[in-house]
Amino acid sequence: MKRVHEDSHVSRAFLVQRAVLMATLAISTCAFAQAVTGKWTGVERTLDDGEPDRVVLQLTQSGTQLTGVLETLGFETSIKGTAEGSHFELIAPWDEKKPLATGELAGKDLHVAWDGHNVVLTPAPADYNIPKPAYIAPPPLKKVPYNGLAKTPPMGWNSWNLFAEKINDATVREIADAMVSSGMRDAGYIYVNIDDTWESVRDAHGNLRPNHKFPDMKALADYVHARGLKLGIYSSPGPRTCGSYPGSYGHEKQDAETFAAWGIDYLKYDWCSAGGIYKNDQLQPVYQKMGEALEATGRPIVFSLCEYGLGDPWKWGPDVGGNLWRTTDDIRDEWSSMMSNAHRQMASAPYAGPGHWNDPDMLEIGNGHMTDDEYRTHMSLWSLLAAPLLAGNDVRHMSQATRDILLNREVIAIDQDPLGKQATRVAQDGDTETWLKPLADGGVAVGVINLGQQSKSITVKAAELNLPGRATGARDLWAHRDVNFTDGEYTADVPAHGILLLRVRSGS
Ligand code: GLA
């Protein structure tokens, strides 16, 4: 209003018109603000175990801006968003580019399109919450002995990145067969890991059962084992997994025994709803509880902590019996997400070593949203980082390029190098960055990434590789050929978002 009065040359009619318009806008924004600010609840979807997954959305509108909290049975996240007229969009912190949900204010309800389905949310009382079970204090800290597993980063396959909730017994069996026929198993990809959505409700004795998608977990483990592979499973220290299925909260020992009885070889243990019960400074004892439970079964089970890097797990992961721990949010099949996860490995790099690894999340190679050059960079970076190599694609139907990337044994050898050192980024220069990983034979693996949009000539200089001796030779691990490094440098053209990956030998 102040600015209108300062505008001395505008006509009285214009002022009246403008005042009416602003009043109308204020009334409609205010009406929408009153309607959308508050708590909303509804059933997001029916889980594969028959349970309804409830959602509670708390929103506050200020002008066109929305802030709030979104809660399902399995997780809670802050959200923000925008509102225009009766339409609104909600953005989750892990993906600012794509709305998590879009919706309309329709009468007294919100109609929300979320994750491929439509949900009707009705107004809920301000004190309405998803019920939380009673608090169980975590155990006092103690060191869980090393289980002797994962001397090199675990390799295998995981269902989540591509299949998400569309995973079942038949698909896992076909994947296991394909791991053998494609040569993945023989290249070292041993673990076949079932991620979230396999769980059903507990039976009368509190035993966690698989839902209808997995009729007989023991028989599935036998099938996988008969093919020289190992079977992994997924749970949460919280009452619910991130997909809202029952977690192991208060049943840690019982669940560890169930997993061991089925013949499970690998457990991914995902923080999810534990975040609504415990604080981040309790991550260690909470994970320790399952570490102790797994140890008590006497079965060798790789223990994979999944906590998105919360609470610096690299500092205490080995003490809870952990063999690997997530260092980042979930990866997406996008160049920027993959590179951002790689860039977040710096602080944790010194903590990687045989038996315990930093996990920048599973591979997206072959899932279709990066170029093959970008997937070669993904594979190279994960190998330089001594990261777990868990393929996340449909290994039953791989293009030749995807096969060649996942099955590049010379690159796999960098990942599986027995020294177990994690690469660090040693240089950044405009559109290139250089990563260096020391190897057990005294040589190094060096990767130079072309971050630019154009192909680029890149030179690697022996003097910049911190070699213990002089460079006695080098091999280009994507071209699969020895390269002339005798004059102390090597130059190659590297495509946009591609990588030059060399293994350089050192001698006297
Ligand atoms: C979290 C994890 C993912 C996946 C899903 C399953 O988001 O970080 O890797 O396990 O939960 O719900």
Boltz pocket constraint, residues with backbone or C-beta under 6 A from the ligand:
constraints:
  - pocket:
      binder: B
      contacts: [[A, 160], [A, 195], [A, 196], [A, 241], [A, 242], [A, 243], [A, 270], [A, 306], [A, 329], [A, 330]]
      max_distance: 6.0
